[in-house]
Amino acid sequence: MVFTGCLTWWKSRHWIRPPSDLGIIGRYVLTPAVFAALAQTPPGTGGEIQLTDGLKRLLADQPIYAVETTGVRYNTGHPLGWLKAQFSFALKHPEYGPVLRKYIKTIWPQIDS
């Protein structure tokens, strides 16, 4: 997938309908060219140089590629998202999964009440 201009949607402070249902999870593999782009990027929010602003500048000179992945994304920056991730992975673990399932079954009546 090649981005040609979608970066302008990343920094919007308004509730708008984005051009797709894709999101960025904060993992990048960048070429050294990003450093020159960041050097030309003025400070943004909080007086800091924002990576997304640098990427937008870089996009004017070269394509930026993305990989679309499938699967579940957990918002581990939020306590409930972190708990969901922990439970999901623990239940799949060969040692802890069976023990956790057994424990959940013992407390299940308490959950329903």
Secondary structure, DSSP 4 states (H G I P E B T S, - for coil): -EESSGGGGTT--S----SSS----S-----THHHHHHHTPPP-GGGPPPHHHHHHHHHTTS-EE-----S----TTSHHHHHHHHHHHHHHSTTHHHHHHHHHHHHHHHHH-
